[in-house]
Amino acid sequence: MSSIQLTLSNRQRLAITWCAIVAVFALLLWKLGTVLTPFLIAAVLAYVLNPLVGKLQKRSPRLSRSAASTIVIVLFLLLVLSLLALVAPIVLQDLPKIRALIPWVLDSLSNQLGPVLNKLGLPIKLEAETLKHLLANWMGDGSDENSSKLLTQIVSTLWTGSSVFLAFIGNALLIPLVLFYLLLDWPRLLARAVDLVPLPWQEKFSQLGREVDEVLGQYLRGQLSVMLVMACFYSLGLMLGGLQLALPIGVFTGLAMFVPYVGYGLGLVLALLAATLQFGLLKAGIVVGIVYGLGQLLESFYLTPKWVGERIGLHPVLVIFALMAFGHLLGFTGMLIALPLSAILFVLWQHLYQHYRSSALYLGQKKPAAAATEADEQEQV
């Protein structure tokens, strides 16, 4: 009896210890969310880029881990800078055109939607003049005086919020540094994490870790492939349709598809707005409808089943809920950890579900007399 009592006591103390660790980690994450943001971004990038470092070392055995990590980080930064350099000038060049056409769109919406709403019994009046006045105060009319005023406001805002601006610059410099050290010590960090787990649980912990890595890795890398292909598809399709902002809108739609349906919807709205400003409503609906309709068919019926796979089990609705819930609780930091925690919870749920399906409660079986007697003795102890 004493040995059974000691075993139960150890299990209780171990459970309390792990609950305390999880509670302290959650409290620190809540209190230090802003401070931890660059480190979490670096950790997510390290997880995604670590396989590239491993493949680079396999192809070049003489290449050290630090050199391979440096090469991967430099290539990643060049990719990000190239994307910004490609998109930024196009957006800045077309902003005056959008600014000049928005008042016309507001007038058209007011004239066309007003009678329709009245017929439907919704006496809603669109204040187009008020919206145009607010837009003019915010964006100006494109003259040198207003451009100078807008530039002065931007400089004043940056100066007033210099702490935020400096924090942004600091994080931009800190993330690559932390990313380098994480990639350099990634295998060692994983080994240390396993060593912290009690010895009787290490085998099960390693198994769960491999399953989480498989689920999360396949989702992230498969989704990344889908995003890149769809960014090219939407950019090319909108270019063939003659849209001036085809490249930035297409790239944005492809990258925003990381959030299922939400990113696609935002890209669709932006494409419709830009196409309406350029072509008019009828041609905009035809061009954008064809491109985004074909894109949705390609992504839903071929790319996602082939590269992501339904066997992963992370339903898009679950991903959206996790991003919104963790984002509401922890802000941007919560959105960074939403997907990893969702993968962990999904794997744990699968194990609990399998255990329940094989339990005597689900099968309607009675426990053997010896097992029942032993269980009763343990409960009494």
Disulfide bonds with the S-S distance in Angstrom:
none
